[in-house]
Amino acid sequence: MNKPYPNTHVGRVALITGAAGALGSHFARRLAESGCDLALTDLTMPQATIESLADTGVRIYADAVDLADADAVARFADDVLGHFGQCDILVNNAAYMPLIPFDALTLDEFRRFEAINVESALVFAQKLSPKMKERQYGRIVQIGSSTTGDPRPGFAGYITTKMAGIGLVRALAAEFGNSGITVNAIHPGLTATESSRKHLPPALFDAVKELQLIKRTEVPEDLVGVLAFLTSEEAGFITGQALNVDGGTQF
């Protein structure tokens, strides 16, 4: 049975990237159950997520977008505004994170990390913030990574651009501080999803769990409440922050 949530997001529209993945679909479900209409995108059409939300009754607009293509990102943002007339919440959830040995990391590959993990968030903010300013309400949430505080070999492109994303959070918080728009980040720990379980060894989950103060593996449900709060009216005096949601690994 789905847990009933207060309608804290009625009248809001949220754009969520990476909506086909486990985190994106959980974020979409949580905001929809709070009354939020949704704009969803991923590299492929997030059809399974859309179908899973049929019972919520919210309006959904979706399309496939390659976030490495800045023009496509801008077009999708315009389409969302054209469809709903507003976009109050931006969740930059999608991430490019292949494990690439440093010696094999080409400049072209690094630029794809930059385009997806940083530049798309910048373009979305530029396109959506004027309407947020007009309505005096906006919530931008960047999904970061605990790897920025616990770097490991093979993640140079990912960690560098995730850190750049935090710089963008701080910069946008300063830009929008007097406009009713807050900008924050969530740093998840290693989270168990179908994809992460498939591509990462069980020993890594065990090792990370032992570093945590809460001795269990993180799951998507551990993140949705934090997102719901940061995108609500109640979080209107929190901005420029990066919140670790990792079982107490970092502080």
N, C-alpha and C positions, 0 to 999 in steps of 0.2 A: 504494500500500500504506500502511495506517495505521501510524504509528510506535508501537511498544510503549512503554507508560509503566509505571513501578512502581505497584503497587496502594497508593498512599499515602492513599486515601480510602475504603477498604473499611470498611463499617459506618457510613458517614456519609450524611446526607441533605442535599442542597443545594436551596435555593429560588432560582430565577433569574427575574428579571423581564425583560421585553423579549425573551423567548425565541424569538419568531418572526423577529427580525432577524438580521443577519449576525453581529454580535458575540455576541448571546445564544446563537445556535446553535453557534458555535465554543466558547464557554465550556461549554455543555452537553456537547458532544462530549469536550472535554478532561477534565472531571470524571468523566464516565461511563467513559472509558477508564482512569481511575485507580481505578475501582471504586465510585463514588459513585452512590447512588440520587437521583432528581431530582424536584423539584416545579417545574413550568414554567408561566409565565403570560405573557400579552400581551393587548392590547386585543381581539384575535381569537384563537381557539384556535390554538396553534402546531403545527398538524398536520404540516406539512412537517418541522419539527425532530423531532417525535416519530417520524415514519416513518424519518428518517435515522439514528436511534439504535437501530433494531431489532436491529442486529448486535451491540450491546454487551451485551445481556442484562440490563441494569439495570432496576429497577422505576421506572416513571414515572407520576406523577400530574399532571394538567394541567387548566387551566380558563381561560376568557377572563375578564379582570378589567379594569375601567376604574380605573386607579390614582388618578384624581381623586375617586373615591367611597371615602371612608374606611371606610364600613361594609362595602363589598364587599372592600376590602383585609383588614379584620379577619376577615371570614367565610372568605376564602381561607386565611389563616394558620391559623385554627381547623381548617379542612378538612384542611390538610396534616398538622397534628399528629394529627388523628383518624385519618388514613389510615396514616401511618408510625409514629406514636407518638413522634416526635422530629423536630427540624430543627436540624442542626448548623452549617449554612453558609447565609448570606444574601448574595446578590449583587444589589445594587440597580443593575441595568444599564439599565433602561428610562429614557428621558428624553423630555421634551417640548421641542422645539427649533425651532419655526418662526421664520423670519427676519421680524421685524416692525419697521418703522420706528418710532422712539421716539415720534413725534407721533401714531402710530396705535395705540399700545399702551394698551388700556383696562385699567381696574382689574380687571374680570372676567377678562380674558385673562391678566393678571399672576397672578391668584389660581389659574388653572389651572396655570401654571408652578409655583407654590408647592406646589399639591396633589400633582402628579405627581413633581416633582423633589426635594421635601423631605418633605412630610407623609406620603407613603406609606412612606418609609424609617423614619420615626419610629414609625408604627403597626406596621409589621412587627417592629421591634425590641422594642416594648412587648409584643407578643403572643408572640414567639418566645423572648425572653431568659429567661423563668422556667425553661423546660425546658433551655435551654443551661446556666443556673446549676446546675440540679439535676444535670446530667451533667458539670459542670465542663469543658465544652468548647464553644466557639462561635467562629465566624469570620464577621465582617461586613465586606463589601467594597463600598464605594461607587465606582461608575464616574463619575469627574469629567470634567473637560475642560481642555485646554490653553488654552482661551479665557479662563480666569480669570486667566492670566498674560499674555495677549496679546489684550486686548479689542478688538473691532471693532464698528463701527456696526451697529445693527439687532438686536443680541443682548442688549439690556438685561434682558429677562425671564429669558433663559437664563443669562447670566453671573451675575446677582444670585442666582438660586436655586442654581446650581452652587456658588457661594461659600458659601451657607448650608448646603449639603450638607457642605462641608468643616468648617464649624463644628459640625455635628451629629456628624461623625466624631470630632472632638476631645472633644466633650462625652460621647459614649457611651463612648469609650476610658476616660475618667475614671470614669464610672459603673460600668463592668464590669471594671476593671483587676484586681481581686482575685477574679474569678469564673471564670477560665479562658477568658474571652472577649476576643478581640482585635478591634479595629475600625480599618480602614485604607481608604485611597482609592487608586485608580489614575487618573492623568491621561493619557489617550491624546492623541496628536497627531491631525492630520487623517488619518483612516484610510479607505483605499479599500474601499468596499463597493458592492454593486449600487445601493443607495439613494443613497449620497453621490456616486457617479459620475453618477447620473441627475439629481440636483438641484443639483450644484455645477459651476462651469465648470472645464475642464481647466487654465486659467491659474492658478487658485487652488492646485491641487495642485502645479503647477510652482513657484509662488512660495514655498509652504510648504517644499517640498523644498530649496530653496536656502538657507533659514534653518536647516536641520538640519545637524548635524555628520555624520550618516550620510545621504548624498545619494541616498536612494531613498524612494519613497512607502510609508508605513506600511500594513500589512495586518493583518487580525485575528489571524493566526498569531503576530504579534509580541507579542500581549497574553496569550495563553492560558497560557504558562508562568509568567508573573508571577502570574496569578490562582491557578494551581495551587499555587504556593509559598506565597502569603499565606494560603491556606485549609488548609494542611497543618500537621501537628504541629511541623515544623521551624521554623515562623515564630511560635512561641508567645511570643517575647520582643519582637515588633515590634507596636506598637500606637500609634494616634494619628497615623499618618504618611500623607502624600500622596506617592506615588511617580510621578514623571514618566517615562512610557514614550513618548517623542516624538522619538527620534533625536538627542537632545542639544540640542533647541531652548532648553529652560529648565533652570535649576539652582537 
